[in-house]
Each structure stands twice: as structure tokens, then as C-alpha cells.
Amino acid sequence: MALPDQLQAINQTAEALDSCERRRLFYLCEILDTDTSVTCMKDMLKSKVTCHDRGQLFLTELMLQLKRFDILRKVYNTDRDEAEKALLHRKVLPRFRVLMANINEDMTNEDLSSVKFLLSSTLPREKMEKAQSFLDVIIELEKLDIVSPERVDFVEECFRNISRIDLAKKVTAYKMSVVTSEGHSSLQQSHRGPYPFPTANGSHSLQQTSQAQPLHIATENIPVPVDTEQNLQSQLDWYTLNTKPRGVCVIVDCVGIDGDMLEQTFKALHFNVVLHKWLGVDETLSVLRGIYRQRETLEGDGFVCCIISRGKANHFLGTDSYGAGLHLDSVRRLFTADACPMLVGKPKLFFIQRYNVPEFPPRARMEHRDEDLETDGCVGLSRCDRIPTDADVFWSHCWTDERQLEQGHHRSIYLKALTDALHKGQRRKRHLVDVHTDVNGAIFEHNKRNPGENYNIDLRHTLRKDLYLQ
């Protein structure tokens, strides 16, 4: 096509495109911030074509990317198959921009909202409010030099954290192709920082303040030593829960009231739930040992343990009416890093509802001791040397008087508040500590209204990152 014909085709093309298509076309042409009017589009395309040695291919590929096959036919006298054949080995547009533009088309409004929420502490609020598409977000990230053709780790991890693994894999494939075609120097450049990946709400855990770290992600196809892999993962600001199911949730209900409610809640949160009712201490210990010995049940990204039982102080009795019971710390130690290597670096959540009974009768048998708890050790996992034994634990322990169980249709105020807060958290992304704040508030209001039926709650955690169960 001669230049005059190309200029006429440009006029027809610009007039046939809507504002969204023009916005995408400007991005593909590496122009980030400009007036997207028809006049500006004509001027920009004319400038590009006159200085481009493959102007016809350039315009053809733009129409292919916009999926405007009608314009290909009417204006450029070709069809989709012929255009794709012509461009098979002669792509003109920048691969990075084509990738981002295609991802933009694959994202739903819900995905866009999730991305904007994740980046609320990275990009100015007014920019986020104006962003109508993923391309608008990417443009702002490019302006800040957080994302570029050589630096895609940030956006790759962003997709993983909104559970769009398919999009993350597209970015990984692009990154690997860059490494293959340009050598390892390009990949190293993409890791140079210093831009930290944000926490989803900008907050930190109650017992630990994390420092912002540069984002370093290993690609899926490059082998990384285990200790290096753990160091890279530790720099992310929240735990990823991407497996299906997310992990196992074991519920031991020795009272027979709220176990079913917990089961439904954690199933809705995509955990593989195992519910046991009316167990004694020995039976409970056997069940818990069975969980950590069945390695395939612990292959998920997290672990949850819920116990509902009568007890005293930090011991629970199960359905037993004698003995000192089992110390709750013994339960926790079954799933620490040295005892259960499969859970190293993964969040371990414990929710305990204890109903206080009067002083124990004289011991008919010895209390379970720590040395009675068999463990698998940490053979062959150097990561245990790098992560403290008690790291990644969320411990929520509530207790009230056993007399509460004598009331008709009793439900634990604590467990009801917990399940309500977790369901609420499903609808709106919330850190688990913030979810627990709702539980605290519900218990406070109950105690204020019912001074003779107080619930007490103890929350402790050693989480190293933010945790979201949505």
C-alpha cells in the first residue's frame, strides 16, 4: 500500500474506533499519557507509519490486536488468516505491550477491583479512582518504573495474589522467553528493585512489624535451592493460599454443638474439613497424630485446627471425666516446624473453645507429657533452620463456664462470632487479625449485656505476613 493510501486508511481507521479501542491502540504504540481523541490518533499513526519501514504490517497487527477484522477487510483489503500468516514470523508491536493489552481483555471487573485494592498503598488514590481498566493501572505503574518490559515480577505476583494463576503463568512465560532470547542479564535486571510489593491493606500483624522488601520471585522453570526459595518467599507481604483445597481443617468437637457450624464455614473457605465428635483425650491425640502423619493431607498452603471441649486452665478433657487431660501446647507442638516439616512456612491456625469445669478430681492417670508426643523431626529440610519452630501460628483461645452448656439450644458466642466474621471476610478482603477484631467486639458486647456469662479470649500469633482467607 502506497503512503497516500496508508494515510487514507489511517483516517478511516481512527474514525471507526471507539474511545476504549483508541486507548488500547495508544498503549500498543508505546504512548502512555496523551489525548485519545480521533485527531490525535490520526496524527500519531501518521507519524508512526511515515517513520516505520514496515508501516503496512504495523497497521495490520494493530487491527489484529484490536480484533477489528471488519476494518482489515474494508480498509486493508485482507482477512484475519492472511494477516496472521503475514505476521507469523514478523511481529512488529512490542511483545510486552501486546501481553499487557491481551491480559487487559482477559480481566473481569472483579479482577480489576482486586488489583486496585492491592495497589491502594502503591498508587495515588485519585489515580486508582480514575482507572477504568487494567491498562490504566499498568500505565501508572510504568510511569513509576515499577513495571517495564524488563521488570514484570511485580505484576506477576499481583496476579497470583488475586488467584488469577492463568494470567501469572502468561507473565512467567513472557519472562522465560526474554531469558531464552536475551540471556540471563535481562532477568537479573528485572530483579533489581527497590520497589516493594504492597500489603493488601497496608497494615502489619499485631506482634510483628514487617519491613518493606524488594520483590524477588523465582520463575517456575528455574531450579532454586530450597533455602534461597524460602528467603525469596519470606519477602512477600502475605501468605498465598492458592492450592485447591487450601489445606486441611481438623475439627474435634467433644461437646457436640458447634462442630457442624465450623465445618460448613471452613468448607466455604475451600478447606478439606475433617470433623470428629465426642472424642476422649487419647482418641483426640490419635486423630491429630494421624493428620500430621498423612503427608498428602498437609500439601495445601495452610492448616486449621478447631477444638471444642470441656477442660481446665490450658488442658482439655474431651469426653473424659478423669485425669489431667491434654495440654493445649502439646496440640500446638504437633504441628510446629520441627515436628511437622510439611507445614514449614505455612500458616497454622488454632481456634479453641474451652468450657471450664470444677477442679480436677485426683489424677487417675498421668498427664500427657511433651516427650510422649512422637514427631517426624525435620530430616532433610534445611528450611527449619531458617524459620523459628513456632513461626506462622495464629492462636485464638476462648473459655467460659461449663454451666453455659446447661442452657437450652446453647451456641458458643465466640464460635458464632468467628464464623460470622469469616463469612463477612469472604465478601470483603480482610486480614485475619481484623476479622478477629470483630470477634472481640461481639464478645465484649455479650459480656456487657450478660455479666454472669462472661467469655474470655486470648489471641496470640507469630504470623510473619498478612493472612487473608477469602
Secondary structure, 3 states (H helix, E strand, C coil): CCHHHHHHHHHHHHHHCCHHHHHHHHHHCCCCCCCCCHHHHHHHHHHHHHCCCCHHHHHHHHHHHHCCHHHHHHCCCCCHHHHHHHCCCCCCCCHHHHHHHHHHHHCCHHHHHHHHHHCCCCCCHHHHHHCCCHHHHHHHHHHCCCCECCECHHHHHHHHHCCCHHHHHHHHHHHHHHHHHHCHHHHHHCCCCCCECCCCCCCCCCCCCCCCCECCCCCCCCCCCHHHHHHHHHCCCECCCCCCCCEEEEEEECCCCCHHHHHHHHHHCCCEEEEEECCEHHHHHHHHHHHHHCHHHHCCCEEEEEEEEEEECCEEEECCCCCCCEEHHHHHHCCCCCCCHHHCCCCEEEEEEEEECCCCCCCCCCCCCHHHCCCCCCCCCHHHHCCCCCCCEEEEEEEEEHHHHHCCCCCCHHHHHHHHHHHHHHHCCCEHHHHHHHHHHHHHHHHHHCCCCCCEEEEEECCCCECECC
